[in-house]
Amino acid sequence: MSLNNDSVRKKLIEITNQGLMLKAIAVNVGVDVNDLSRFKGGMECLKQSDVEILSEYLNEVVIPQWKMVTKQSSKKKSNRDLLFL
């Protein structure tokens, strides 16, 4: 099955933009980080078998996203007054 390199490249860029380091991906997939970097930059330097493994990995990896914390409207009572007793 031949994968579209552009779609795998887009997914790679998306995952790295979310914070996963390119070196970590290279180690987990088993490809050279320099080749992976060149692939990310638009060069066709990965074997089709490596692209397939990369695609499988990128489809399985989950990047946790932090939830935005909103300020609570009720203020916490200060203990500052107790310092001057």
C-alpha positions in Angstrom: 0.0 0.0 0.0 1.5 3.3 -1.1 1.0 6.2 1.3 0.9 9.8 0.3 4.1 11.4 1.6 2.5 14.8 1.8 -0.2 13.6 4.2 2.4 11.8 6.4 4.6 15.0 6.3 1.6 17.1 7.3 0.9 14.8 10.2 4.6 14.9 11.3 4.5 18.7 11.3 1.3 18.7 13.3 2.7 16.3 15.9 6.0 18.2 16.2 4.1 21.5 16.5 2.2 20.0 19.5 5.5 19.4 21.3 6.8 16.0 20.4 10.5 16.2 19.6 11.7 15.0 16.1 14.5 13.1 17.7 12.0 11.1 19.9 10.0 10.3 16.8 13.1 9.2 14.9 14.2 6.9 17.8 10.7 5.3 18.2 10.3 4.8 14.4 13.9 3.6 13.9 15.0 6.2 11.3 17.9 8.6 11.2 16.9 12.0 12.7 18.6 13.9 9.9 16.6 11.9 7.3 13.4 12.6 9.2 14.3 16.3 9.4 14.8 16.4 5.7 11.6 14.6 5.1 9.8 17.1 7.3 11.3 19.9 5.2 9.9 18.5 2.0 12.6 16.2 0.6 11.8 12.7 -0.4 14.6 10.9 1.6 12.7 8.1 3.4 12.1 4.7 2.0 8.5 3.8 1.5 8.7 1.2 4.2 9.9 3.9 6.6 7.1 6.2 5.6 4.6 3.4 6.3 6.1 2.8 9.8 6.2 6.6 10.4 2.5 6.9 9.4 1.5 4.0 11.8 3.4 5.7 14.6 2.0 9.1 14.0 -1.6 7.7 13.9 -1.1 6.0 17.3 0.8 8.7 19.2 -1.2 10.9 21.6 -0.1 14.3 22.7 -1.8 15.4 25.9 -3.2 18.9 25.8 -3.3 21.1 28.8 -6.7 22.5 29.7 -6.9 26.2 30.2 -7.6 27.1 33.8 -10.1 29.9 34.4 -10.0 32.2 37.3 -12.6 31.6 39.9 -14.9 34.5 40.7 -14.9 34.1 44.5 -11.8 35.5 46.1 -10.0 33.4 48.7 -9.9 35.1 52.1 -6.5 36.4 52.9 -4.6 35.4 56.1 -2.6 38.6 55.9 -4.6 40.2 58.8 -3.4 37.4 61.1 0.2 38.4 60.6 -0.4 41.7 62.6 -2.1 40.3 65.7 
